[in-house]
Amino acid sequence: MDMDYPIDIPEVMNIIATSDVVIVRFSTLEKRLLLDFRYNATDRPMIRLVNRVRSAEERFKELRRLRPGLALPDQIMTFHWPKHVASLERMRVLERIITKYRDSGFPEMEEACNQVYDELRSLERNELLAAIRGEGYQALWEKKKSS
């Protein structure tokens, strides 16, 4: 079951189609999905999970560190994904990401996309299990003690 939060899918698809660098934030994960569609003669596009940062300035510094062979983009687009990770596939967002990499001349990026997607699903599953066990979470109620 997925959370019933509205998402403007045409706008998400437009951001992916028109942006050089995109960050996807998830409700239940600390990690962010970095989509960097830029490339040159020596650097290919990139997809990877990155840590949360405190500011746009920090994100640009991190991008400069990760991609020293490329000039910084004018902007980094970001959007929040309030649904389960699996809905990226179900709502065809993952397919759109793969298609953009493929259309740029990098069909091998499909495997990288699928690997990162699997990692996101695993992180989400682990976070859910931690919440069920109460690891790193505080319950709104306490379990009654047996007498």
C-alpha positions as CSV (number, residue, x, y, z in Angstrom):
1,M,0.0,0.0,0.0
2,D,1.3,3.4,-0.9
3,M,0.8,6.7,0.8
4,D,-1.9,8.8,-0.9
5,Y,0.0,12.0,-1.5
6,P,-0.6,13.8,-4.7
7,I,2.3,14.1,-7.1
8,D,2.3,16.2,-10.3
9,I,3.7,13.4,-12.5
10,P,3.8,15.6,-15.6
11,E,5.9,18.2,-13.7
12,V,8.2,15.4,-12.4
13,M,8.6,14.1,-15.9
14,N,9.3,17.7,-17.2
15,I,12.0,18.2,-14.5
16,I,13.7,15.0,-15.5
17,A,13.4,15.9,-19.3
18,T,14.7,19.4,-19.0
19,S,17.2,19.4,-16.1
20,D,20.9,18.6,-16.2
21,V,21.1,17.7,-12.4
22,V,18.2,16.5,-10.3
23,I,17.9,15.6,-6.6
24,V,15.0,13.4,-5.4
25,R,14.2,13.6,-1.7
26,F,12.3,10.7,-0.1
27,S,10.0,11.0,3.0
28,T,11.4,8.0,4.8
29,L,15.1,8.0,3.7
30,E,18.0,10.1,4.7
31,K,19.7,9.4,1.3
32,R,18.9,11.4,-1.7
33,L,18.9,10.3,-5.3
34,L,21.3,12.3,-7.5
35,L,20.6,12.2,-11.3
36,D,23.4,14.0,-13.2
37,F,22.7,13.8,-16.9
38,R,25.8,15.8,-17.9
39,Y,28.7,14.3,-19.7
40,N,31.8,15.2,-21.7
41,A,34.5,13.3,-23.6
42,T,35.9,11.9,-20.3
43,D,33.0,11.9,-17.9
44,R,29.8,10.0,-18.4
45,P,26.5,10.7,-16.7
46,M,26.0,9.6,-13.1
47,I,23.3,8.2,-10.9
48,R,24.0,7.6,-7.2
49,L,22.7,8.0,-3.7
50,V,24.1,10.9,-1.8
51,N,23.8,12.2,1.7
52,R,21.5,14.9,2.8
53,V,23.0,18.4,2.9
54,R,22.1,21.5,4.8
55,S,22.1,24.0,1.9
56,A,22.2,24.4,-1.8
57,E,25.7,25.8,-1.5
58,E,26.8,22.6,0.2
59,R,25.1,20.5,-2.6
60,F,27.0,22.5,-5.2
61,K,30.3,21.9,-3.3
62,E,29.6,18.2,-3.2
63,L,28.8,18.1,-6.9
64,R,32.1,19.9,-7.7
65,R,33.9,17.2,-5.6
66,L,32.0,14.4,-7.3
67,R,32.3,15.8,-10.8
68,P,35.5,17.8,-11.0
69,G,35.7,17.3,-14.8
70,L,32.5,19.1,-15.4
71,A,31.5,22.7,-14.9
72,L,28.9,23.3,-12.2
73,P,25.3,23.5,-13.6
74,D,23.4,26.7,-13.4
75,Q,20.9,25.0,-11.1
76,I,20.1,21.8,-9.4
77,M,16.5,20.9,-9.6
78,T,14.9,19.0,-6.7
79,F,11.6,17.4,-5.9
80,H,10.1,15.5,-3.0
81,W,8.9,11.9,-3.6
82,P,6.3,11.2,-0.8
83,K,5.4,7.7,-2.0
84,H,7.2,4.4,-1.6
85,V,10.3,3.9,-3.7
86,A,8.5,1.1,-5.8
87,S,6.1,3.7,-7.1
88,L,8.9,5.3,-9.1
89,E,8.7,2.2,-11.3
90,R,4.9,1.9,-11.1
91,M,4.4,5.5,-12.2
92,R,7.0,5.2,-14.9
93,V,9.5,7.7,-13.5
94,L,12.3,5.2,-13.4
95,E,11.6,4.4,-17.1
96,R,11.8,8.1,-17.9
97,I,15.1,8.4,-16.2
98,I,16.5,5.4,-18.0
99,T,15.2,6.7,-21.3
100,K,16.9,10.1,-20.8
101,Y,20.3,8.4,-20.2
102,R,19.8,6.0,-23.1
103,D,18.8,8.9,-25.5
104,S,22.0,10.7,-24.4
105,G,23.9,7.8,-25.9
106,F,24.5,5.9,-22.6
107,P,22.4,2.7,-22.8
108,E,24.6,1.1,-20.2
109,M,23.2,3.5,-17.6
110,E,20.1,1.3,-17.4
111,E,22.0,-1.2,-15.3
112,A,23.3,1.6,-13.0
113,C,19.7,2.9,-12.6
114,N,18.4,-0.5,-11.7
115,Q,21.2,-1.0,-9.2
116,V,20.5,2.3,-7.5
117,Y,16.7,1.6,-7.6
118,D,17.3,-1.8,-5.9
119,E,19.5,-0.1,-3.3
120,L,16.7,2.5,-2.6
121,R,14.2,-0.3,-2.1
122,S,16.5,-2.1,0.3
123,L,17.1,1.1,2.3
124,E,13.4,1.7,2.5
125,R,12.7,-1.9,3.6
126,N,15.4,-1.7,6.3
127,E,13.9,1.6,7.5
128,L,10.5,0.1,7.7
129,L,11.8,-2.8,9.7
130,A,13.6,-0.5,12.0
131,A,10.4,1.5,12.6
132,I,8.5,-1.7,13.4
133,R,11.2,-2.8,15.9
134,G,11.4,0.7,17.3
135,E,15.0,1.1,16.4
136,G,15.7,4.8,16.2
137,Y,12.0,5.6,16.6
138,Q,10.0,6.6,19.6
139,A,6.5,5.1,19.9
140,L,3.5,7.3,20.4
141,W,2.3,4.8,23.0
142,E,4.0,2.4,25.3
143,K,3.5,-1.3,25.4
144,K,1.5,-2.3,28.5
145,K,3.6,-4.3,31.0
146,S,2.3,-7.7,31.9
147,S,1.7,-8.1,35.7
